[in-house]
Amino acid sequence: MIKTMKNRVAIITGASSGIGKTTAIHFAQAGIKVGLIDIKEEDANAVKKEIEKIKVK
């Protein structure tokens, strides 16, 4: 299913930790653009920086 999601956008809530963080990273690796939402802005920014390092094929 992930292959069919390439060039899509996903909004991830709770993106700074746990399932939300893992989902955001996994989706980004699959070429899905992700929007990160979390009450902990600093932690969400750390996830953003981690995602920005991912080289999408």
Contacts in CASP RR format, 6 or more apart in sequence:
PFRMAT RR
TARGET T0000
AUTHOR 0000-0000-0000
METHOD contacts of the structure
MODEL  1
MIKTMKNRVAIITGASSGIGKTTAIHFAQAGIKVGLIDIKEEDANAVKKE
IEKIKVK
2 26 0 8 1.000
2 27 0 8 1.000
2 30 0 8 1.000
2 32 0 8 1.000
3 30 0 8 1.000
5 27 0 8 1.000
5 30 0 8 1.000
5 31 0 8 1.000
5 32 0 8 1.000
6 30 0 8 1.000
6 31 0 8 1.000
6 32 0 8 1.000
7 31 0 8 1.000
7 32 0 8 1.000
7 33 0 8 1.000
8 32 0 8 1.000
8 33 0 8 1.000
9 32 0 8 1.000
9 33 0 8 1.000
9 34 0 8 1.000
9 35 0 8 1.000
10 23 0 8 1.000
10 24 0 8 1.000
10 27 0 8 1.000
10 32 0 8 1.000
10 33 0 8 1.000
10 34 0 8 1.000
10 35 0 8 1.000
11 34 0 8 1.000
11 35 0 8 1.000
11 37 0 8 1.000
12 20 0 8 1.000
12 23 0 8 1.000
12 24 0 8 1.000
12 27 0 8 1.000
12 34 0 8 1.000
12 35 0 8 1.000
12 36 0 8 1.000
12 37 0 8 1.000
13 20 0 8 1.000
13 37 0 8 1.000
13 38 0 8 1.000
14 20 0 8 1.000
14 21 0 8 1.000
14 37 0 8 1.000
14 38 0 8 1.000
14 39 0 8 1.000
14 44 0 8 1.000
15 21 0 8 1.000
15 23 0 8 1.000
15 24 0 8 1.000
15 34 0 8 1.000
15 35 0 8 1.000
15 36 0 8 1.000
15 37 0 8 1.000
15 38 0 8 1.000
15 44 0 8 1.000
15 47 0 8 1.000
16 36 0 8 1.000
16 38 0 8 1.000
16 40 0 8 1.000
16 43 0 8 1.000
16 44 0 8 1.000
16 46 0 8 1.000
16 47 0 8 1.000
17 38 0 8 1.000
17 40 0 8 1.000
17 43 0 8 1.000
21 47 0 8 1.000
24 34 0 8 1.000
24 35 0 8 1.000
24 36 0 8 1.000
24 47 0 8 1.000
24 51 0 8 1.000
25 47 0 8 1.000
25 50 0 8 1.000
25 51 0 8 1.000
25 54 0 8 1.000
27 34 0 8 1.000
28 34 0 8 1.000
28 51 0 8 1.000
28 54 0 8 1.000
28 56 0 8 1.000
29 54 0 8 1.000
29 56 0 8 1.000
31 56 0 8 1.000
34 51 0 8 1.000
36 44 0 8 1.000
36 47 0 8 1.000
36 48 0 8 1.000
36 51 0 8 1.000
37 44 0 8 1.000
38 44 0 8 1.000
END
